[in-house]
Amino acid sequence: MDTGKQRTFAVETVRLTKTYGGKTAVNQLQMQVQEGAIYGFIGKNGAGKSTALKMIGGLVHPTKGEVRVFGKPVSQGVIRRRMGVLIEAAGLYQNMTARQNVMMKARCMGLSDERSVDQVLALTGLSDTGKKKVRNFSMGMKQRLGAALALVGNPDLLILDEPINGLDPEGICQMRQLMLQLRDQGKTILISSHILGELSKISTHYGIIKDGELIEQISQEELNEKCQDYFQVEVENVQRALPAIQEAYTDVQIEVFDSRTIRVYGLKETAGLNGVLAKKQIPVYACGVHSMDLEEYFFDRMEGGSRHV
């Protein structure tokens, strides 16, 4: 029942903007991350992902706009303690062990319970590194240690920028299981990654950023609805082919993807469409059934795909 109470998001940005030397890196960002979600933040290199995450994590001051975390300004100290942040390279002490690094972070936060340090190391698969110095760690091990540092203090919100970068397949699987385990514990995770196939295995929601602007927020359920199988046909003349298909098929969804490509959704039988085009003497260069996934949806949005606007 609706009580009229205003909804509180784990993360909410209000017209969040950052400019550097007259160039806008993030423009009027309006993001809402629900509590308990794994929010996949997607964008090309230079789109503004890291800058946005730094502002949300309180590491960079915005030029304009506001960041609210659990309904409070991110500048509040009590809110900062509810966040764990891993953006770009973690600040690791190379001559110390993994445990020493995590212990130092805990002490800086005023925590003295060594059991919590051991729990964080176990969660991130670093319990058996012993006396090995961080300078001798692989990139993947350093990534896991960065995640461990972000988990110190048992934060309610994790902000992770490319946390699986440099991990081998086993490490990626371990990180995936960690993210799912943390979500089961009620934590909210805001995560960016270029490995979209992996991101699609854990995310409940997505935000897509392009040229500093958030162009879409979508839930996994909504994405599944949009990522339907479709029949794609490449023709010599879209202007002739489109009305022919529309006349023959009135109960399907049709998208003109580009100057030579038409996508038809909900087509139960495909041979007849080729027959329609052949009868109209419209040359067909290629055709086939395709299944859209997160990666294809993302690239479609980056290119301004008309069906999803």
Salt bridges, closest charged atoms under 4 A:
GLU12 OE1 - ARG68 NH1 3.89
GLU66 OE2 - ARG68 NE 3.24
GLU88 OE2 - LYS54 NZ 3.31
ASP113 OD1 - ARG115 NE 3.28
GLU114 OE1 - ARG99 NH2 3.29
ASP118 OD1 - ARG99 NE 2.98
ASP156 OD2 - ARG82 NE 2.76
GLU162 OE2 - HIS194 ND1 2.54
GLU198 OE2 - ARG176 NE 2.43
GLU198 OE1 - LYS201 NZ 3.67
GLU216 OE2 - LYS226 NZ 3.31
GLU216 OE1 - ARG301 NE 2.83
GLU255 OE1 - ARG307 NE 3.66
GLU296 OE2 - ARG263 NH2 3.40
ASP300 OD2 - HIS308 NE2 3.10
